[in-house]
Structure formats: structure tokens, C-alpha cells
Amino acid sequence: MEVIYEEKLKKFLQANNIQAQHISFVQSCHSVEEAMQATNEQIDDFVKNICMFDVNDNLIVAIIKGEDKVSTTKVWKALNSERPRFASPDEILQKTGYPCGWTPSFGYDAKFLIDPRVMEKEYIYSGGGSENSLVKISTKALQKANNGEIVSIKK
């Protein structure tokens, strides 16, 4: 089943000419800690995609560094809306097409908010569509791929 999500993401990268590297590993990359072990990279080389919904049930994806937490208050203020609610794993799969924890930072309909700390890095690793895969992408290509708004959303 995991292969389906990886292939979907690879096809999206190719179809949209996104300069990124899809990497598969033998071991799990589900958590930031596991991804660090798989890649021998540092925690600040990874991003987390925090999926939320606004009051109109529009998907919002807050992209923050691996060691950071998201501030729903800052997200709410950035969107000039009411406080968003966190998406459930079922909602994440339904809205993104990828399981929770494997979700990439692009490739589906959402409002993407990127914390400025993410953009300090030249490259980052994001979810690769499966428990054993990641996408390595430049932060410039990431922002282009998701049309993300750079806004302070770190707690």
C-alpha cells in the first residue's frame, strides 16, 4: 500500500517538473528522530507539516522546522480568521491523499504557510509518501511547488 503513495508523489514531482529528490530507506522515517537516523542529518534539516482546518473546513498546512511547534494563534492571525483546528489522521488522508506522518509539503490543495526559519535552510527533508521515504528539496523549490506564504507560525 505504501508504494502507491510513493509512486503518486514521484509522478507529481515529474509531472510538475519539481526539482527534488525522492529517497527510499530500509528503516522507518516516520518521526523526525527516525528520519535523522536514516539520513545522518540534523534535526533542523527536516520539516513537519501540521495539517489544520479553518472555520470553512479549508485545509491549512503549517510547515515548521523539525524541532519546532506550531502556534495556532499565529496561524489564526496570519489568516485573519478564527483559530484553526487540527486535522485528524482520517481527514489528513482524505484531504491530502497521503497518510498522516508521510504527508509531503506540496502536491494537494491547501493553503501552505511556511515559517521563516524553514527558509533559512538551503535544502530540507519533507514527508515522502510512505513510512520509509522522504523528499529532499530546496526551500526555494518547496515554496514554488506549494505557493506557500512565508509567515511566522512557530510557537
Secondary structure, 3 states (H helix, E strand, C coil): CHHHHHHHHHHHHHHCCCCEEEEECCCCCCCHHHHHHHHCCCHHHEEEEEEEECCCCCEEEEEEECCCCECHHHHHHHHCCCCCEECCHHHHHHHHCCCCCCCCCCCCCCEEEECHHHHCCCEEEEECCCCCEEEEEEHHHHHHHHCCEECCCEC
